[in-house]
Amino acid sequence: MPTIKDVAKLAGVAVSTASYALNNSNKVKEETKNKVMKAAEELNYQKNGLASDLKRTSTNTIALILSDLSGPYYSELIKGVQDITRTHGFDLIACSSIGGSASTALKFLREKRVDGVIILAHNIKDETIQSSARQDFPIVVLDRSLDNEFVNEIEVDNVQGAFTATEYLIHKGHQEIAYISGPANSHDNELRLQGYKNALNHHQLPYRSKWKISGEFTREGGYKATKMLIAQNDLPEGIFYGNDEMAVGGLQALKENGITVPEDISVIGFDDIQLSEFVSPPLTTMKQPKYEAGALAVHLIFQLLSNEKVENYYKLSTELVERESVKDRNA
């Protein structure tokens, strides 16, 4: 195992400087911190935070790392993790990955101050997760693909879910279908875009780049993307939003422009957040097993802590929830 002396030597700094840098101290310049962190990553150096915690073998704590704690998608996921954690007598710490290298989330990973980690945060680099993974430190990632024997993956079948959503519009007589997408660097978005394209191709319908606009998976982004779609003066017959938050923003934009849903245009979302049932009109969407994903993730953590054999990869299916935002043009 590399030591802090090895890190200091590779970075060309004193051991004390390396220590300050690894602890994100203000006594060290940002340039020096970056040099030390790079050396630590190259050596796969792991600071053992537990060594300073009276060498405890267990913290009885699980960490859940999310990109953002405020999104409506996360509440059911957190509840699934929380319910199973509580039945095992463990504590749960939920934190966001905002803050980069200084974030609490990365401290949990690098210093192993918890017994296991569940990660749904795409701004944490694959390399960081890979270097933190150990047999005695279970990590479960959600909606991310990582090739590591000590990292377990749970993915929702985003391709099939998006295919089903798009095909539902097609079966209802819609041939011109737009896709309001999430950010380009999102693994979920990439798969949902693929499912959308697969459905168009399967039914021999053209993919039009002008009808694919990014909404960044936010309500404001969905609102702005829909405004851009309207401004083109060539509205499609239906819109598939990559998540419900964007769809809610889109419904507002359509309403402001006198476009009625579903009479003038049909709308379908993805996630089935609680709000989707109460917007006007109630939103047809693809339900994600959010609670189940959280519960399964922490259940795997406890199995791994007990040295039980588990599968490395799990795929969860989605379910169509029909409400009132899609018109049957065949009727």
SEVO-350098 format. One line per 8 residues: number of its first residue (from 1); for each residue z, x, y of N, C-alpha, C, O. Coordinates in steps of 0.1 Angstrom, whole numbers, m for minus. Atoms other than C-alpha are relative to their C-alpha. Layout:
<gupas>
NUM = Z,X,Y,Z,X,Y,Z,X,Y,Z,X,Y  ...
</gupas>
This chain:
<gupas>
1 = 0,8,m12,0,0,0,0,9,12,8,18,14  0,m8,m12,m9,14,34,12,m3,9,18,m14,8  m12,2,m9,20,19,59,m5,0,14,m16,3,18  3,0,m14,22,17,96,m3,14,5,m10,15,15  4,m14,m3,19,55,97,m15,2,m2,m21,8,6  14,m1,3,m15,52,81,m8,m7,11,m19,m2,15  7,7,m11,m25,26,107,0,8,13,m11,9,19  m1,m8,m13,m13,48,136,m9,12,m1,m15,15,9
9 = 8,m12,2,m31,78,122,m15,m4,2,m22,3,9  14,4,m1,m64,59,118,m4,m4,14,m15,m2,19  3,5,m14,m61,44,153,2,11,10,m3,10,22  m2,m12,m9,m51,78,168,10,m3,10,9,1,22  m11,3,m9,m19,65,183,13,4,m7,14,7,m18  m13,m2,6,18,71,178,5,m12,m8,0,m23,m6  m5,11,9,37,51,152,7,m11,9,5,m23,6  m7,10,m9,58,34,180,m11,m8,7,m9,m20,9
17 = 10,8,m7,26,24,198,m7,m10,m10,m10,m21,m6  6,9,10,11,10,166,9,m12,m3,5,m23,m4  m10,11,2,43,m10,161,0,m10,11,0,m22,9  1,9,m12,42,m24,196,m13,m9,m1,m13,m21,2  13,7,0,5,m33,192,0,m11,m11,m5,m22,m9  0,10,11,11,m51,158,9,m12,3,8,m22,m2  m9,11,m4,39,m71,174,m4,m6,14,3,m14,20  6,6,m12,16,m80,204,9,2,12,10,m7,21
25 = m9,m3,m11,39,m63,229,m9,3,13,m20,8,12  7,m2,m13,29,m62,266,1,14,4,m5,18,14  m1,m14,m3,38,m25,266,m12,8,m4,m14,19,0  12,m7,5,5,m17,250,m13,m7,6,m13,m19,7  12,5,m6,m29,m21,267,m8,m8,m11,m8,m5,m23  8,8,9,m53,m47,252,m10,9,m8,m13,6,m20  9,m9,6,m78,m19,244,6,7,m12,1,8,m23  m7,m7,11,m52,m1,223,4,m10,m11,3,m6,m23
33 = m3,10,10,m41,m33,206,m12,m3,m9,m10,m3,m21  12,3,8,m76,m40,195,m3,12,m9,m8,10,m21  2,m12,8,m79,m4,182,9,0,m12,5,3,m23  m10,1,11,m47,m8,162,m3,m11,m10,m2,m9,m22  3,11,8,m57,m42,149,m12,3,m9,m12,m1,m21  12,m4,8,m91,m29,138,4,10,m11,m1,8,m23  m4,m10,11,m74,0,119,8,m7,m10,6,m4,m22  m8,7,10,m49,m24,103,m9,m8,m9,m7,m9,m22
41 = 9,8,8,m78,m46,91,m8,9,m10,m10,5,m21  8,m10,8,m98,m16,78,9,4,m12,4,6,m23  m9,m5,10,m67,m5,58,6,m11,m8,13,m9,m18  m6,11,7,m58,m40,47,15,1,1,22,m3,m9  m15,m2,m2,m23,m33,62,6,m14,1,1,m22,9  m7,13,m1,1,m62,57,14,3,5,22,9,m2  m14,m1,m5,32,m63,79,9,m10,m8,6,m22,m8  m9,9,8,60,m77,58,11,m5,8,22,1,10
49 = m10,6,m9,79,m100,81,12,m4,m8,23,m4,m2  m12,3,8,102,m110,52,10,11,m2,22,9,m4  m9,m12,2,116,m75,50,10,0,11,22,4,9  m10,1,m10,133,m81,83,8,m13,0,17,m15,8  m7,12,2,145,m115,72,9,1,m12,9,m8,m20  m10,m2,11,172,m101,49,m6,0,m14,0,m3,m24  7,m2,13,146,m96,22,1,m13,m9,3,m12,m21  0,13,8,146,m133,12,m12,m1,m8,m23,3,m4
57 = 12,2,9,123,m141,m17,m7,m13,3,m19,m14,m1  6,13,m3,116,m176,m5,5,m5,14,17,m3,17  m4,6,m13,116,m193,29,1,m15,m1,6,m22,8  0,14,2,113,m228,14,m8,m8,11,m4,m18,16  8,6,m11,86,m235,41,m14,2,m3,m19,13,m8  15,0,1,49,m243,40,m5,m1,14,0,m9,22  6,0,m13,27,m237,70,m13,m8,m2,m21,m5,m11  13,7,m1,m2,m261,79,m6,5,13,m1,2,24
65 = 6,m6,m12,m26,m244,103,m13,m9,3,m22,m10,m5  11,8,m4,m50,m267,122,m6,5,13,0,12,20  7,m5,m12,m76,m261,149,7,m7,12,8,m1,23  m5,8,m12,m60,m288,171,10,m10,m6,6,m18,m15  m10,9,5,m28,m308,165,m1,m14,6,5,m23,1  0,13,m8,m38,m336,189,m11,m10,m6,m11,m22,m2  11,9,4,m69,m350,171,4,m11,m9,13,m9,m17  m4,12,8,m67,m385,155,m3,2,m15,3,m4,m24
73 = 3,m3,14,m82,m371,123,12,6,m8,13,3,m20  m10,m8,7,m52,m350,115,13,m7,m4,20,m3,m13  m12,7,3,m24,m376,114,2,m3,m14,13,m1,m20  m1,4,14,m31,m388,79,1,12,m9,8,13,m19  m1,m12,7,m37,m353,67,14,6,0,19,10,m11  m13,m5,m1,m4,m341,80,10,m8,m8,19,m3,m14  m10,9,7,14,m371,65,m1,3,m15,9,3,m22  2,m4,15,m1,m362,30,7,13,m3,14,13,m14
81 = m7,m12,2,12,m327,33,15,m1,1,22,4,m7  m14,2,m3,45,m338,47,7,m7,m11,18,m3,m15  m6,8,10,52,m363,20,3,8,m13,14,7,m19  m2,m8,12,47,m339,m9,9,12,2,17,15,m6  m9,m11,m4,65,m310,9,14,m5,m1,23,2,m6  m13,5,0,95,m332,14,6,m3,m14,18,m1,m16  m5,2,14,97,m342,m23,5,12,m7,12,11,m17  m4,m13,6,100,m305,m32,12,6,8,16,17,4
89 = m11,m6,m7,128,m300,m7,m4,12,10,5,20,13  4,m11,m9,107,m277,15,m2,m5,14,m3,m17,16  3,3,m14,102,m276,53,m15,2,2,m22,9,m5  14,m1,m4,67,m280,69,0,4,14,6,m1,23  3,m4,m13,56,m261,99,m15,m2,3,m24,4,m4  14,2,m4,23,m274,115,m2,7,13,5,5,23  3,m7,m12,8,m252,141,m15,1,2,m23,0,m7  14,m1,m3,m26,m248,159,m4,15,0,5,24,1
97 = 5,m14,0,m47,m217,157,m5,4,14,m10,15,15  3,m4,m14,m52,m217,195,9,12,4,21,12,1  m7,m11,m5,m42,m184,210,m5,14,m6,0,24,m3  6,m12,6,m63,m159,189,10,8,m7,18,3,m15  m8,m9,7,m45,m128,177,15,m1,3,23,4,m5  m14,1,m3,m13,m137,194,6,m13,m5,18,m16,m2  m5,14,4,m10,m172,178,10,1,m11,10,11,m19  m10,1,11,19,m181,156,m7,m2,m14,m2,3,m24
105 = 7,2,12,m6,m192,130,m4,14,m7,m2,15,m19  4,m13,6,m19,m156,125,13,8,m4,12,16,m14  m12,m7,4,17,m143,124,4,m5,m14,9,3,m23  m4,6,13,24,m167,94,m9,7,m11,m4,10,m22  10,m6,9,m7,m152,77,3,14,m3,5,19,m14  m2,m14,1,m1,m116,84,13,5,m5,15,14,m12  m13,m4,3,36,m114,81,6,m8,m12,17,m5,m16  m5,8,12,40,m140,53,14,m5,2,23,m4,m7
113 = m13,5,m3,69,m157,69,2,m14,m6,12,m21,m3  m1,12,7,63,m188,48,m4,2,m14,m9,13,m18  3,m2,14,58,m194,11,m15,m3,m4,m19,2,m14  14,3,3,23,m207,13,m6,m6,13,1,m11,21  7,5,m12,m4,m218,38,m11,m9,m3,m19,m6,m13  12,9,0,m29,m246,42,m7,1,13,m1,0,23  8,m3,m12,m57,m239,66,m12,m10,2,m20,m11,m7  12,7,m5,m81,m263,84,m2,4,14,1,m4,23
121 = 2,m6,m13,m90,m241,113,m12,10,m1,m10,21,m6  12,m8,2,m125,m227,115,m1,12,10,m10,20,9  m1,m12,m9,m116,m203,144,8,11,m6,9,22,0  m6,m12,7,m96,m182,119,m10,6,m9,m16,m1,m17  11,m6,7,m119,m157,105,2,1,m15,13,2,m19  m1,m1,15,m127,m155,68,7,13,m3,15,13,m13  m5,m13,3,m118,m118,69,16,0,1,22,6,m7  m14,0,m1,m83,m126,81,7,m7,m12,17,m3,m17
129 = m5,7,12,m77,m151,53,m1,8,m12,8,9,m20  2,m8,12,m92,m128,27,10,11,m1,16,14,m11  m9,m11,1,m70,m99,37,15,m4,m1,23,4,m5  m13,5,1,m39,m121,37,3,m6,m14,15,m6,m18  m1,7,13,m45,m137,3,6,10,m11,2,21,m12  m7,m8,11,m22,m124,m26,4,m10,m11,5,m22,m8  m4,9,11,m12,m138,m59,13,m7,2,15,m18,m2  m13,6,m3,23,m144,m47,1,m7,14,12,m10,19
137 = 0,6,m13,12,m159,m14,m12,m10,0,m23,m6,5  11,9,2,m9,m190,m21,m6,m5,13,2,m9,22  7,5,m12,m35,m201,5,m10,m11,m5,m18,m8,m15  10,11,3,m55,m234,3,m7,m2,13,m1,m5,23  8,2,m12,m84,m238,27,m7,m14,m2,m11,m17,m13  7,13,0,m99,m272,36,m13,1,7,m14,7,18  13,1,m6,m136,m277,43,m5,14,4,m10,16,15  5,m13,m3,m144,m240,41,m3,6,m14,4,4,m24
145 = 4,m7,12,m161,m219,14,4,15,1,m2,22,9  m5,m14,0,m144,m186,5,0,5,m14,5,m2,m23  0,m6,13,m150,m164,m25,12,10,m2,10,22,1  m12,m9,2,m115,m151,m33,9,m6,m11,12,m18,m10  m8,5,11,m95,m155,m65,14,m5,4,20,m13,m3  m13,4,m5,m63,m160,m45,0,m11,11,10,m14,17  1,11,m10,m77,m187,m22,m6,m12,m7,m17,m11,m13  5,13,6,m81,m223,m34,m7,m8,11,m2,m9,22
153 = 8,8,m10,m107,m246,m17,0,m15,m4,m1,m19,m15  2,14,1,m107,m283,m11,m11,m4,10,m9,m2,22  11,5,m9,m139,m298,3,m2,m15,m2,m2,m20,m13  5,13,1,m149,m333,11,m15,1,m2,m22,10,3  14,0,2,m184,m341,m1,m8,m5,12,m13,m16,13  6,3,m13,m199,m340,34,m15,m3,m2,m20,m12,5  14,2,2,m235,m338,21,m3,m14,m5,m11,m21,1  2,13,6,m232,m369,0,4,m11,10,m2,m21,11
161 = m5,9,m10,m212,m387,27,m10,m3,11,m13,m15,14  10,2,m10,m238,m381,53,m13,m6,m5,m19,m14,2  12,6,7,m266,m390,29,2,m15,m1,m7,m23,2  m3,14,1,m249,m423,22,0,m8,13,m5,m19,14  0,6,m13,m244,m431,59,m14,m2,5,m17,m13,10  14,1,m4,m280,m424,67,m8,m10,m8,m15,m18,m3  7,9,9,m293,m442,37,4,m15,2,m4,m24,1  m4,13,m3,m272,m472,46,m8,m6,11,m12,m18,11
169 = 8,5,m11,m290,m475,79,m14,m3,m4,m20,m12,0  14,2,5,m323,m471,61,m1,m13,m8,m11,m21,m6  0,12,9,m315,m498,36,2,m13,9,m3,m24,5  m1,12,m9,m306,m521,66,m12,m1,9,m12,m9,18  13,1,m7,m342,m516,79,m2,9,11,m11,7,19  1,m10,m11,m337,m487,103,m8,12,m5,m5,18,m15  8,m12,4,m364,m460,102,1,11,11,m3,22,8  m2,m10,m11,m357,m443,135,15,3,2,22,m6,7
177 = m14,m2,0,m323,m427,132,4,14,6,m2,24,2  m5,m12,m6,m306,m401,154,13,5,m6,20,m3,m13  m12,m6,5,m278,m377,145,7,7,12,2,16,17  m8,m6,m10,m251,m369,170,10,9,m7,18,5,m15  m7,m10,9,m236,m337,156,12,6,6,15,4,17  m12,m9,m4,m205,m315,157,m5,13,5,m18,15,7  5,m13,m4,m206,m279,169,m8,8,m11,m6,5,m23  9,m7,9,m231,m256,154,7,9,m10,2,12,m21
185 = m7,m10,9,m205,m232,139,10,m7,m9,18,m1,m16  m9,7,9,m187,m260,120,m6,m2,m13,m18,m6,m15  4,1,13,m190,m259,83,m3,m15,m4,m13,m18,m10  1,14,2,m185,m297,81,m13,m5,6,m21,m13,0  12,5,m7,m213,m303,106,m12,5,m7,m22,m3,m8  12,m5,7,m237,m281,88,m3,m8,m13,m15,m11,m15  2,7,12,m232,m300,56,m4,m15,3,m12,m21,m4  4,14,m4,m234,m335,73,m14,0,5,m22,m10,3
193 = 14,m1,m4,m266,m324,90,m10,1,m12,m20,m6,m12  8,m2,12,m280,m314,56,m1,m14,m7,m12,m17,m11  1,13,7,m271,m348,41,m8,m10,8,m16,m18,2  8,8,m9,m287,m366,71,m15,3,m3,m23,m6,m5  14,m4,2,m319,m346,66,m5,m4,m14,m16,m8,m16  3,3,14,m318,m351,28,m4,m15,m1,m14,m18,m8  3,15,1,m317,m389,33,m14,m3,6,m21,m11,1  13,3,m7,m346,m389,58,m12,5,m9,m21,m3,m11
201 = 11,m5,9,m367,m367,34,m2,m8,m12,m13,m11,m16  1,8,12,m358,m388,4,m8,m13,2,m15,m18,m7  6,13,m3,m371,m419,21,m13,2,9,m19,m7,14  12,m4,m6,m401,m400,36,m1,m4,15,m11,m9,20  m1,2,m14,m389,m404,72,0,13,7,6,23,2  0,m13,m7,m395,m377,98,13,4,6,21,m5,11  m12,m5,m7,m367,m355,112,m5,4,14,m15,12,15  4,m3,m14,m370,m354,150,11,8,7,22,3,9
209 = m10,m8,m6,m352,m326,168,5,m6,13,17,m3,16  m5,6,m12,m350,m346,200,11,m10,m3,19,m14,6  m10,10,4,m328,m371,181,12,7,m7,21,0,m12  m12,m7,5,m303,m344,170,6,7,12,1,17,17  m7,m6,m12,m278,m337,199,14,3,m4,20,m5,m11  m14,m3,3,m245,m320,197,10,m7,9,9,m8,21  m11,6,m7,m214,m339,206,13,7,m2,24,2,3  m12,m9,2,m189,m312,196,12,m7,m7,23,m1,m6
217 = m11,6,7,m168,m336,175,11,m6,9,22,m8,4  m9,6,m9,m151,m350,206,m5,m13,6,m17,m16,6  4,13,m6,m150,m384,223,m9,2,12,m19,m4,14  8,m3,m12,m163,m369,255,m14,5,m3,m24,2,3  13,m5,4,m190,m350,237,m9,m11,m5,m21,m10,m3  8,11,5,m202,m381,219,m5,m9,12,m16,m14,11  4,7,m11,m203,m399,252,m12,7,7,m22,0,11  11,m7,m7,m224,m372,269,m12,1,m8,m23,0,m3
225 = 12,m1,9,m247,m368,239,m7,m13,0,m20,m13,0  7,13,0,m254,m405,239,m7,m2,13,m18,m8,13  6,1,m13,m261,m404,276,m13,8,0,m23,3,6  13,m8,1,m287,m376,269,m10,m8,m8,m22,m7,m5  9,7,9,m302,m397,241,m6,m12,8,m18,m14,7  5,11,m8,m305,m427,265,m10,4,10,m20,m2,13  8,m5,m11,m320,m406,292,m14,4,m4,m23,5,4  14,m3,5,m350,m397,270,m9,m12,0,m21,m11,m3
233 = 8,13,m1,m362,m434,273,m7,m2,m13,m18,m7,m13  7,2,13,m370,m434,236,11,m2,m11,13,7,m20  m11,3,8,m340,m449,218,m4,m2,m15,m14,m9,m17  3,3,14,m339,m448,180,6,m14,m4,11,m21,5  m5,13,4,m330,m479,160,15,1,m5,22,m9,m4  m14,m2,5,m297,m464,147,4,14,4,m4,23,5  m6,m13,m2,m273,m435,154,10,2,m10,19,m6,m12  m11,m5,9,m253,m416,128,8,10,8,2,21,12
241 = m8,m10,m6,m224,m399,145,8,8,m10,13,3,m20  m6,m9,10,m209,m369,127,15,m2,m1,20,3,m11  m14,4,2,m174,m382,133,3,m12,9,m5,m15,18  m3,13,m7,m157,m414,146,3,2,15,0,m6,23  m3,m2,m14,m144,m398,178,m13,0,8,m13,m6,19  13,0,m7,m180,m391,189,m6,m14,1,m11,m18,11  6,13,0,m190,m426,179,7,m9,10,1,m17,17  m8,7,m10,m162,m441,201,m5,3,14,m7,m6,22
249 = 6,m3,m12,m175,m422,230,m14,m5,2,m18,m9,13  13,5,m1,m210,m432,222,m1,m15,2,m9,m20,10  m1,14,m3,m201,m469,221,2,m3,15,m4,m12,20  m2,2,m14,m188,m466,256,m12,3,9,m15,m4,18  13,m3,m8,m220,m449,269,m10,m10,m2,m17,m14,8  9,10,2,m241,m475,253,3,m13,8,m6,m19,14  m5,12,m7,m220,m503,268,m3,1,15,m8,m8,21  2,m2,m15,m222,m488,303,m15,m1,4,m18,m4,15
257 = 14,1,m3,m260,m488,300,m6,m13,m4,m19,m14,m5  5,14,4,m263,m524,289,m7,m1,m13,m14,m10,m16  5,0,14,m272,m515,253,10,m5,m9,21,0,m10  m9,7,8,m256,m538,229,0,4,m15,m11,6,m21  m1,m4,14,m243,m527,195,6,m12,m8,16,m18,m4  11,m7,7,m255,m537,169,m13,m7,3,m24,m3,m3  12,7,m2,m281,m561,184,m12,9,5,m23,8,0  10,m9,m5,m300,m534,203,m1,13,m8,m12,19,m10
265 = 0,m13,7,m290,m503,183,12,m1,m10,23,m5,m6  m11,0,10,m268,m498,151,7,14,1,0,24,5  m9,m12,m1,m240,m472,150,8,1,m13,14,m9,m17  m8,m3,11,m223,m456,120,7,14,3,1,23,8  m8,m12,m3,m195,m429,121,3,7,m13,m2,4,m24  m5,m8,12,m177,m406,97,15,4,3,18,10,13  m15,m3,1,m139,m402,90,8,m12,m3,18,m11,m11  m9,11,0,m125,m437,94,14,2,5,24,0,m1
273 = m12,m1,m7,m99,m429,119,6,m14,3,m2,m23,3  m6,13,m2,m75,m457,127,m6,m8,12,m8,m20,11  7,6,m12,m92,m464,161,m13,m7,m4,m16,m17,3  13,5,3,m125,m471,144,0,m15,m4,m10,m22,m2  m2,14,4,m112,m505,132,2,m9,12,0,m21,11  m4,8,m12,m102,m516,167,m9,1,12,m7,m6,22  9,m1,m11,m131,m506,189,m9,m13,m1,m8,m20,m11  9,11,m1,m157,m532,199,m15,4,0,m19,11,10
281 = m4,7,12,m176,m538,177,7,10,m10,6,22,m8  m6,m9,10,m155,m525,148,m10,9,m7,m21,4,m11  10,m10,4,m171,m493,135,m2,1,m15,7,3,m22  4,m3,14,m189,m490,102,0,15,m1,m5,22,8  m2,m15,1,m181,m455,89,2,4,m14,3,m4,m23  m3,m6,13,m176,m431,60,14,4,0,19,12,8  m14,m3,0,m140,m429,50,3,13,m8,m2,15,m19  m4,m12,6,m126,m395,43,14,m1,m7,22,m8,m1
289 = m13,1,6,m97,m391,19,10,10,6,14,20,0  m8,m10,m8,m75,m374,46,14,2,m6,18,13,m8  m14,m1,6,m41,m382,31,m1,7,m13,7,16,m16  2,m6,13,m53,m373,m4,m3,15,1,3,23,m8  3,m14,m2,m67,m340,8,13,8,3,15,19,m2  m12,m7,m4,m34,m330,24,10,1,m11,16,11,m14  m10,0,11,m13,m341,m6,m5,9,m11,4,16,m17  5,m9,10,m36,m323,m30,2,15,3,6,23,m5
297 = m1,m14,m5,m35,m291,m9,14,5,m3,16,16,m8  m14,m5,1,3,m288,m9,5,m1,m15,13,7,m19  m3,1,14,5,m299,m45,m5,13,m7,2,18,m16  5,m13,6,m17,m269,m54,9,12,4,11,21,m5  m9,m11,m4,6,m246,m34,12,0,m9,16,11,m13  m12,0,8,36,m257,m54,m3,4,m15,5,11,m21  4,m4,13,17,m253,m87,m2,16,0,3,22,m10  2,m14,0,7,m218,m77,13,8,2,14,19,m4
305 = m13,m6,m2,42,m209,m66,8,0,m13,16,9,m16  m7,1,13,53,m219,m101,m9,7,m11,m6,6,m23  8,m8,9,26,m196,m116,m8,m8,m10,m11,m4,m21  9,8,8,6,m225,m130,m14,2,3,m18,7,14  14,m2,m1,m31,m223,m136,m6,m12,7,m4,m23,2  7,11,m7,m52,m244,m112,m14,4,2,m18,16,2  14,m3,m3,m89,m247,m104,m1,6,14,8,3,23  2,m6,m14,m102,m227,m74,m7,m9,10,m6,m8,22
313 = 8,8,m9,m124,m255,m61,1,m15,m4,0,m18,m15  m1,14,2,m120,m292,m56,m9,m7,10,m9,m3,22  8,8,m9,m145,m317,m41,4,m14,m1,5,m20,m11  m4,14,m2,m134,m351,m28,m11,m9,5,m19,m4,14  11,9,m4,m157,m381,m24,3,m8,12,15,m10,15  m2,9,m11,m162,m403,6,m3,m14,m4,m8,m17,m15  2,14,3,m164,m441,8,m5,m7,12,0,m6,23  6,8,m11,m185,m464,29,9,m12,3,13,m19,m5
321 = m8,11,m5,m165,m488,50,m9,m9,10,m12,m4,21  9,8,m8,m186,m517,63,7,m9,10,17,m16,6  m7,8,m10,m176,m533,96,m12,m7,7,m20,m14,1  9,9,m7,m197,m548,124,m10,7,9,m16,1,18  8,m7,m9,m216,m520,141,m14,3,m4,m22,10,2  13,m2,5,m247,m520,120,m7,m14,m3,m1,m23,m9  8,13,2,m274,m548,121,m9,1,m12,m15,12,m14  10,0,12,m294,m558,90,m13,m5,6,m15,m17,8
329 = 13,3,m6,m329,m557,104,m10,m7,m11,m20,m11,m7  8,7,11,m342,m571,70,2,m15,0,m6,m22,m6  m4,14,1,m325,m604,75,m9,m9,9,m7,m21,9
</gupas>
